[in-house]
Amino acid sequence: MAEVQVNINNRTYGIACDDGQEDRLTYLSKQVDQKVREIAQAGGATSEAHLLVLASLMIGDEALDLQEHIEYMARQIKDLQIQNRDLVAQVRSHAATPKPAAAAAPAPAAPPQYAGLPPEDEKLVLQAIDSLKNRIETVASRLQDA
């Protein structure tokens, strides 16, 4: 076990922690001290104990907000994954649908198509996939920023 000396509200505390956690504990204590100072400057506390309780509640509230945001973003990702799965199923279903035979002479060689789709459908599928990709990237970016 390691022990770290932290300073909160101009008081030093010796706090035990697991080896290797010293930097994390120091960082967290600075965050707590900053919150305590913000509340003290606003004059929102009547005693040091009250000040520390208010800081704890504010930090807890921020943590809960972040947890709720993460849960929201996780639901968004799940919804996008379902939409993506459904889109893939539609593409596969469409590709498996037999096309009527052409009565005319064979057409010149067309550019390769995605899963046997006509070019106009392929364009729509690619646009839908690109749209989903952008939405997934936006959600992932929000999660990283949270």
URHUPE-V638671 format. One record per pair of residues at least 12 apart in sequence whose C-alpha atoms are under 6 Angstrom apart, sorted by sequence separation. I is the first residue (numbers start at 1). J is the second residue. If there is no record, write none. Layout:
BEGIN
((I/J) (I/J))
END
This chain:
BEGIN
((3/15) (3/16) (2/16) (3/17) (2/17) (1/17) (2/18) (1/18) (2/19) (1/19) (36/55) (35/55) (95/115) (95/116) (95/117) (9/33) (8/33))
END
